[in-house]
């Protein structure tokens, strides 16, 4: 299996022939101890992937473009009350592998992890890197965006009512209506709370914004488990 690398279009233009790797990609190649002649696959997030080989520690030879995509046929976007410690890293990684279309870290009243300003920007950049690494590993050619950290009211105030999103779901341990799988072409925003859950005011705010409480079953799942379970159920293997 060829090693996969993401090269942003702002760093290099991918085309048949030789391509000078950005410094970050070259470091990745060095860490992996790859040698000349190794088969590689390169993608820039704009669609499809390039097949090529490594010429040296800084240069790739790209042979041809393949219009292959491995995206889910429904679009699920997760807005999550950020779990603490390394749990958010794992949540981002697994959500990308499972097919999430976009991730929105939320700062809620009961959030343990409280990020603001430059610290929040650094963490979002880190999570975006986790998303890129997950795409390199799992075969996705389009990198989901990890949006800047936002408070729940601020995020709801900016939320687009675009036609691509047909469902708004609030994961709730007290809901009775089960979360249903999406059909091909549908889209959904799903909101999940932090370790302490959302408070009554936040729940009411979401419901006024059109979010319908849904259940994942009789067990209470952790803050880093519930979004992944919802993602799997909503996509239904799509």
Buried (B, 14 or more C-beta within 10 A) or exposed (E): EBBBBBBBEEBBEBEEEEBEBBEBBBEBBEEEEBEEEBEBBBBBBEEBBBBBBBBEEBBBBBEEBEEEEEBBBBBBBBBBBBBBEEBBBBBBBBBBBBBBBBBBBBBBBBBBBEBEEEEBEEBBEBBBBBBBBBBBEBBBBBBBBBBEBBBBEEBBEEBEEEEEBBBBBBBBBEBEEEBEEBEEEBBBBBBBBBBEBBEEEBBEBBBEBEBBBBBBEEEEBEBBBBBBBBBBBBBBEB
